[in-house]
Amino acid sequence: MSTFKIDGAKFASLEELKASLWEIYKDKMSKEEFEKYVKDNTVESA
């Protein structure tokens, strides 16, 4: 089962990562910028 890591945090799914981090980043960037940030900075590991 894959896990997803970003900013030192590990999540079981990409959806969980986005849902959790959007609450932190929503005041700092647009939804489009957030999606790009996640795409560019998430590491998937087995």
Secondary structure as UniProt FT lines:
FT   STRAND          3..6
FT   TURN            7..8
FT   STRAND          9..11
FT   HELIX           14..25
FT   TURN            26..28
FT   HELIX           31..41
FT   STRAND          43..45
//
